[in-house]
């Protein structure tokens, strides 16, 4: 079993560790589905380089857009959010020190 498989298995069993899945390949394989009328916006985050960065970016976006779907691709340094307007997300990311631009 791969390390990401083990981490995914552990995350399923321990709700406090669910953020681990955001860093593994499983997150890239799962498609992000639209909900309601929200458009999908993609953001490039140049300084998102590791799992800790991914966790920080995700936390910033979930705070800026509560209840919205957030998916990330660490290899591409991209985040996809189910939201119509990218401006508040970019502002929140930049405020927290992330180098972000619309993809």
N, C-alpha and C positions, 0 to 999 in steps of 0.2 A: 504494500500500500504506500502511496506517495505521501509526502509530508502534508500537502494541501488536503489530501483525503483524510488524514488523521485529524488535522485542524478542523475540517468541516464536521467530522464525526463528533469531536469534542464540543464544538460550538453548538451542535444540535442538542447535546445532553446538558449543557450548561448555559442557560439563557444569558448570563452575565458576559459570556464570551462570544456572543453572536457577531460582534463587529469583526472577528477574525475572517469570516467568510468574505467580507468586502475586499480583502487583499488577495484572495486566491483565484485560480483559474475558473472556479465554478461561477464566480460573479460575472466573468466575461462571457460565459456560455449561456447564461440565462437572459432571454430577451426582455426588454423593458416594454411593457404594454401601456398604451394610452388609457387614461381614465377620464371619462367625461369630456369636456371641451378643451382641456389643457393641451397645448402644443408641446412638442418635445424640443428643448433647447440643449445644445451641446456647448460645453465650455472647455477650453484648453487651459490646463493649469501647469505651467512650465516647471515650477519648483515642487511638484508632487512626485517624489522619487521613491518612497517606501511605504510600507504598511501603516506606519505612524502618521505619515503625511495624509494618506488616504482617509484615515480615521478623523484627522483634524478637518480636512476638506468636507467630508460627509457631515460632521457635526455643525460646521459653519452653515452649510446649505440647509440642513434640516431646521436650524434655528431661523434662518432667513425665510424659509418656505415650509412652515409646519404642515405635516400631513401629505406632502408631495413625495412622489417616488423619486429616489436618487439612485443612480447606478454609475459605477465608475470602471474605467479600464486603465489600470496603472501603467501598463506597457505603453499605451498611446498617450498617457497623461491627459485623458479626457473624462469629463463627467457629463452625464445626461440627466436632465431633470424634467419631470412632467410639469411644465409651467409655460404660460404664454409669454411672459416678459423676462428677458435675461438681465435687464439693467439692475434690479435690486440684488440679484445673485452676484453679479460682478462686483457691485459696491460692497457687499458683505465680505466677499473673498478678499478683495483688495484691502479692506479695513483690517482684516486679520493677518495681512502680510503675504497673501498668495498672489503670485503673478498670473492673473487670469484674463482671458479674452474670449469672445465668442468664437466658436469653432466653425 
